[in-house]
């Protein structure tokens, strides 16, 4: 007869636990975003897309080999491989076994939004009654990241 309140403990389904990035997937995305440099040639061409990279992770948690599964351009592929090889994972010790893991990474290349700079200036003519003086100019620069149109101040 079964008791309603007791359940069997579920065993882990994974025989070999997968390596984990310290801080989880969100921390890994932040790290990739901070290290990723958009190649100038791809930026000039307006190239956007995703490079899929397969990485081999050794028993120490280091990415020792990378392979591009889905390509965007040679420059973007190299950059994606470079960033993936910088990642370090936490790997569980498995009874003195040195296990290698394979993980697939998607590295997104998006053209950065252009920041707009508005230059405002005012010219003042010197008075005719005063002696000639050096003309001074005053500039104020207003920069609004993420805005789509320049703001005018009148």
C-alpha positions in Angstrom: 0.0 0.0 0.0 1.4 3.4 -1.0 1.4 6.3 1.3 0.3 9.6 -0.4 3.0 11.8 1.2 6.1 9.8 0.3 7.7 9.9 -3.0 10.8 8.3 -4.3 13.8 10.5 -4.7 14.5 11.2 -8.3 18.0 10.3 -9.4 19.8 12.5 -11.7 19.3 11.5 -15.3 22.8 12.6 -16.4 25.5 10.1 -15.9 28.0 12.8 -16.6 27.1 16.2 -15.4 27.5 18.9 -18.0 30.0 21.7 -17.4 28.5 25.0 -16.1 29.6 28.5 -16.6 30.1 30.3 -13.3 27.1 32.6 -12.8 24.9 30.7 -15.3 23.9 31.4 -18.9 23.2 35.1 -18.2 26.7 35.7 -17.0 28.1 33.8 -20.0 26.1 36.1 -22.4 27.4 39.2 -20.6 31.0 37.9 -20.8 30.6 37.1 -24.6 29.1 40.6 -25.2 31.9 42.3 -23.3 34.7 40.4 -25.2 33.2 40.4 -28.7 34.7 42.8 -31.1 32.7 43.3 -34.3 35.2 43.0 -37.3 35.6 46.2 -39.2 35.2 44.6 -42.6 31.9 43.0 -41.6 30.7 46.3 -40.0 31.5 48.2 -43.2 29.5 45.6 -45.2 26.6 45.9 -42.7 26.9 42.1 -42.1 24.6 40.7 -39.3 23.9 37.2 -38.3 24.8 34.3 -36.0 27.9 32.1 -36.0 27.4 28.7 -34.5 30.5 27.3 -32.9 31.1 23.9 -31.4 33.6 23.9 -28.5 35.4 21.0 -26.9 35.8 21.5 -23.1 38.4 19.5 -21.3 38.4 18.2 -17.7 39.8 21.5 -16.4 36.9 23.5 -17.9 38.9 25.1 -20.6 37.8 25.3 -24.2 40.6 23.5 -26.1 39.2 23.2 -29.6 36.5 25.1 -31.6 34.8 24.3 -34.9 32.5 26.6 -36.8 29.2 24.8 -37.6 27.4 27.7 -39.2 29.5 30.5 -40.8 28.8 34.2 -41.4 32.1 35.5 -42.8 35.7 34.5 -42.2 36.3 37.5 -40.0 33.2 36.9 -37.8 34.0 33.2 -37.6 37.5 33.8 -36.3 36.2 36.4 -33.7 33.5 33.9 -32.6 36.1 31.2 -32.1 38.4 33.6 -30.2 35.6 34.5 -27.8 34.5 30.9 -27.2 38.1 29.9 -26.5 38.2 32.5 -23.7 35.3 30.8 -21.8 36.1 28.8 -18.6 33.7 26.4 -17.1 33.2 24.6 -13.8 33.4 20.8 -14.4 32.4 18.2 -11.8 35.0 15.7 -10.8 34.1 12.2 -11.9 36.1 9.6 -10.0 39.4 10.6 -11.4 38.1 10.4 -15.0 39.3 13.0 -17.5 36.2 13.6 -19.6 35.8 16.0 -22.6 32.5 17.7 -23.3 31.1 19.3 -26.4 29.0 22.3 -26.3 27.4 24.4 -29.0 27.5 28.2 -28.8 25.6 30.8 -30.8 27.5 34.1 -31.2 25.3 36.9 -32.5 26.8 39.7 -34.6 24.6 42.8 -34.7 25.6 46.2 -36.0 25.7 48.6 -33.1 23.3 51.5 -33.0 24.9 54.7 -34.0 25.1 57.4 -31.4 24.0 60.8 -32.6 25.9 63.9 -31.7 24.2 67.3 -31.9 26.5 70.3 -32.0 25.0 73.6 -30.9 26.8 76.9 -31.2 26.2 80.6 -31.0 28.1 83.4 -32.7 28.2 86.8 -31.2 29.5 89.8 -33.2 31.6 92.3 -31.2 30.1 95.8 -30.7 31.5 98.5 -33.0 32.1 100.8 -30.0 34.5 98.4 -28.2 38.1 97.8 -29.3 38.8 94.7 -31.3 39.0 91.6 -29.1 39.5 88.0 -29.9 36.2 86.3 -30.8 35.2 83.5 -28.4 32.9 80.6 -29.3 31.0 78.4 -26.9 29.9 74.9 -27.9 27.7 72.5 -26.1 27.4 68.9 -27.2 24.3 66.9 -26.5 24.6 63.1 -26.8 21.7 60.9 -26.4 22.6 57.2 -26.7 19.9 55.0 -28.3 17.8 57.9 -29.7 16.8 57.8 -33.4 16.6 61.5 -34.1 18.6 64.5 -33.0 17.0 66.8 -30.5 16.9 70.5 -31.3 17.0 73.1 -28.7 15.7 76.6 -29.6 
